[in-house]
Amino acid sequence: LKSFRRIINEAINDQIFPFEKNPFHRFKIKWESAEKNFLTEDELAAFERYPIKEGTVREIHKDIFVFACYAGGLRVSDIFRLKWLYFNGTHITTSTKKTGSQISIKLPKKALAIIEKYRNENQSSGDFIFPILDPDDDVVNDKRLFKKINSKNSLANKNLKIIAKKVGIEKHISFHTSRHTWATRALSKGMKIHHVSKLLGHASVKTTEVYAKIVNKDLDDAMDVFDD
């Protein structure tokens, strides 16, 4: 339904469909909460330890996934578009593609180690940090760039599923799992929900509360040991 709505809105903008006949004036999309899969500490550790041949695309996909699990749960589109000029040695400062919000994230040691792995002498500040997109992709129009990012993300998701299977993770894994993983880990480690919401780039803390419910459920399940 979201796709149909977008097509109709674009047709209206291009003046090939009448505004007054837009069915979404009368029909509102109802949202349902989707299941948010995330990695536990042990699963993330197993994912990190899995050995991959250096210099392969699969290694890059593994690195950026782990990076996102530590770097504030950045969306895949934002990570693909990260440039060296957004990194000052300790923090990543960027504007998120989805919401346009400006965020500054202090990177923990593991995220810093991954970034430094991709530094070389021939780079300029305008180069992408991770070698996913081509240098000239930054000048293409938004629709072409969005399409290319989606294509690159699809390949990344395939490789992430392969790695997950190799280390015995049976959950449905995609790149977005890293975002859920970071959020649940942050809350379970005691980070305030308002801070988590800010770093995730959420417009409202209510959007972030779903992660708090996940963490609370895990705590409830942990207390069941006293009934055994």
C-alpha positions as CSV (number, residue, x, y, z in Angstrom):
1,L,0.0,0.0,0.0
2,K,2.9,2.4,0.7
3,S,4.2,1.6,-2.8
4,F,0.8,2.3,-4.4
5,R,0.5,5.5,-2.5
6,R,4.0,6.7,-3.6
7,I,3.2,5.9,-7.2
8,I,-0.1,7.8,-7.1
9,N,1.6,10.8,-5.4
10,E,4.3,10.9,-8.0
11,A,1.6,10.7,-10.8
12,I,-0.2,13.6,-9.2
13,N,3.1,15.6,-9.0
14,D,3.7,14.9,-12.7
15,Q,0.1,16.0,-13.4
16,I,-0.9,12.7,-15.0
17,F,-3.4,11.7,-12.3
18,P,-6.1,14.0,-10.8
19,F,-5.5,15.1,-7.2
20,E,-9.2,14.8,-6.3
21,K,-9.2,11.1,-7.3
22,N,-6.5,10.1,-4.9
23,P,-8.0,7.1,-3.0
24,F,-5.7,7.8,0.0
25,H,-7.7,10.9,0.8
26,R,-10.4,8.5,2.1
27,F,-8.3,5.5,3.0
28,K,-5.6,5.6,5.7
29,I,-2.9,3.0,6.0
30,K,-3.0,1.2,9.3
31,W,0.4,0.4,10.7
32,E,1.3,-2.9,12.5
33,S,4.3,-3.5,14.6
34,A,6.8,-5.7,12.7
35,E,9.0,-8.2,14.6
36,K,12.4,-6.6,15.3
37,N,15.1,-9.3,15.2
38,F,18.3,-8.5,16.9
39,L,21.5,-10.3,17.9
40,T,22.3,-11.2,21.4
41,E,25.7,-10.5,22.8
42,D,26.8,-14.1,22.2
43,E,25.4,-14.1,18.6
44,L,27.2,-10.8,17.8
45,A,30.4,-12.1,19.2
46,A,30.1,-15.3,17.0
47,F,29.4,-13.1,14.0
48,E,32.5,-11.0,14.7
49,R,34.7,-14.0,15.1
50,Y,33.7,-15.7,11.9
51,P,36.8,-15.7,9.6
52,I,36.4,-14.4,6.0
53,K,38.9,-14.1,3.3
54,E,40.5,-10.6,3.2
55,G,39.7,-8.3,0.4
56,T,36.3,-9.9,-0.5
57,V,33.0,-8.1,-0.8
58,R,31.6,-10.5,1.9
59,E,34.3,-9.2,4.3
60,I,33.2,-5.6,3.6
61,H,29.6,-6.5,4.3
62,K,30.5,-8.2,7.5
63,D,32.6,-5.2,8.6
64,I,29.9,-2.6,8.0
65,F,27.3,-4.7,9.7
66,V,29.4,-5.0,12.8
67,F,30.3,-1.3,12.5
68,A,26.6,-0.5,12.6
69,C,26.1,-2.7,15.7
70,Y,28.5,-0.4,17.6
71,A,28.0,2.9,15.7
72,G,24.6,4.0,16.8
73,G,22.7,1.7,14.5
74,L,23.2,3.9,11.5
75,R,21.0,2.9,8.5
76,V,22.6,1.1,5.6
77,S,22.0,4.1,3.3
78,D,23.8,6.4,5.7
79,I,26.8,4.0,6.2
80,F,27.2,3.5,2.4
81,R,27.3,7.3,2.1
82,L,29.8,8.0,4.9
83,K,32.8,10.0,3.8
84,W,36.1,10.7,5.5
85,L,35.2,14.4,5.9
86,Y,32.4,13.2,8.3
87,F,35.0,11.5,10.6
88,N,37.2,13.6,12.9
89,G,39.1,10.7,14.5
90,T,36.6,10.1,17.3
91,H,33.1,11.0,16.0
92,I,31.0,10.5,12.9
93,T,28.9,13.5,12.1
94,T,26.3,13.1,9.4
95,S,22.8,13.9,8.2
96,T,20.5,10.9,8.0
97,K,19.0,10.1,4.6
98,K,15.6,9.1,5.9
99,T,14.8,11.9,8.4
100,G,17.4,14.6,7.5
101,S,18.3,14.9,11.2
102,Q,21.9,15.8,12.0
103,I,23.6,13.4,14.4
104,S,27.1,13.2,15.9
105,I,28.2,9.7,17.2
106,K,31.2,9.0,19.3
107,L,32.6,5.8,18.0
108,P,33.5,3.0,20.5
109,K,36.9,1.2,20.0
110,K,35.6,-1.6,17.8
111,A,33.9,0.8,15.4
112,L,37.1,2.9,15.2
113,A,39.2,-0.2,14.5
114,I,36.9,-1.1,11.5
115,I,37.1,2.5,10.1
116,E,40.9,2.5,10.4
117,K,41.0,-0.8,8.5
118,Y,39.8,1.1,5.4
119,R,42.1,4.0,5.5
120,N,44.9,4.3,3.0
121,E,47.3,7.0,1.8
122,N,45.6,7.8,-1.5
123,Q,42.2,8.8,0.0
124,S,40.8,12.3,0.0
125,S,38.3,13.7,2.4
126,G,35.6,13.5,-0.2
127,D,36.0,9.7,-0.6
128,F,33.5,7.2,0.8
129,I,34.9,5.4,3.9
130,F,33.6,2.0,2.9
131,P,34.2,0.8,-0.7
132,I,30.6,0.1,-1.6
133,L,29.5,3.0,-3.9
134,D,31.5,4.4,-6.8
135,P,33.1,7.8,-6.3
136,D,30.8,9.4,-8.8
137,D,27.6,8.0,-7.2
138,D,27.5,11.1,-5.0
139,V,26.5,13.3,-8.0
140,V,23.7,11.2,-9.5
141,N,20.1,12.1,-8.8
142,D,18.4,10.8,-5.7
143,K,16.3,8.2,-7.5
144,R,19.3,6.6,-9.2
145,L,21.3,6.6,-6.0
146,F,18.4,5.1,-4.0
147,K,18.1,2.3,-6.6
148,K,21.8,1.6,-6.4
149,I,21.8,1.6,-2.6
150,N,18.9,-0.9,-2.6
151,S,20.8,-3.2,-5.0
152,K,23.9,-3.1,-2.9
153,N,21.9,-3.7,0.2
154,S,20.3,-6.7,-1.3
155,L,23.7,-8.3,-2.0
156,A,24.8,-7.4,1.5
157,N,21.8,-9.1,3.0
158,K,22.5,-12.3,1.1
159,N,26.1,-12.3,2.5
160,L,24.9,-11.6,6.0
161,K,22.4,-14.5,5.9
162,I,25.3,-16.8,4.8
163,I,27.5,-15.7,7.7
164,A,24.6,-16.0,10.1
165,K,23.9,-19.6,9.0
166,K,27.6,-20.5,9.3
167,V,27.7,-19.4,12.9
168,G,24.4,-21.1,13.8
169,I,22.2,-18.0,14.0
170,E,18.7,-19.1,12.9
171,K,17.0,-15.7,13.0
172,H,16.0,-13.8,9.9
173,I,19.0,-11.5,9.4
174,S,19.3,-8.3,7.2
175,F,21.4,-5.2,7.5
176,H,18.6,-3.5,9.5
177,T,19.2,-6.2,12.2
178,S,22.3,-4.2,13.1
179,R,20.1,-1.2,14.0
180,H,17.8,-3.3,16.2
181,T,20.9,-4.9,17.8
182,W,22.5,-1.6,18.7
183,A,19.3,-0.2,20.1
184,T,18.5,-3.2,22.4
185,R,22.2,-3.5,23.5
186,A,22.3,0.3,24.3
187,L,19.2,0.1,26.5
188,S,20.2,-3.1,28.2
189,K,23.6,-1.5,29.0
190,G,21.7,1.4,30.8
191,M,21.8,4.1,28.1
192,K,18.8,6.5,28.6
193,I,16.0,6.0,26.1
194,H,16.1,9.7,25.1
195,H,19.8,9.3,24.2
196,V,19.1,6.1,22.2
197,S,16.2,7.9,20.4
198,K,18.5,10.8,19.5
199,L,21.3,8.6,18.2
200,L,18.8,6.6,16.1
201,G,17.5,9.8,14.6
202,H,13.9,9.1,15.7
203,A,11.5,12.0,15.4
204,S,9.8,10.9,18.6
205,V,10.9,8.9,21.6
206,K,7.7,6.9,21.2
207,T,9.3,5.2,18.2
208,T,12.1,4.1,20.4
209,E,9.9,2.7,23.1
210,V,9.4,-0.6,21.2
211,Y,13.1,-1.4,22.0
212,A,12.5,-0.8,25.7
213,K,9.6,-3.3,25.6
214,I,12.0,-5.9,24.0
215,V,14.6,-5.4,26.7
216,N,11.9,-5.5,29.4
217,K,10.6,-8.8,28.0
218,D,14.0,-10.3,28.1
219,L,14.3,-9.3,31.7
220,D,11.0,-10.9,32.4
221,D,12.0,-14.1,30.7
222,A,15.3,-14.1,32.7
223,M,13.3,-14.0,36.0
224,D,11.6,-17.3,35.0
225,V,14.7,-19.2,36.2
226,F,13.3,-18.8,39.7
227,D,10.4,-21.0,38.7
228,D,12.6,-23.9,37.5
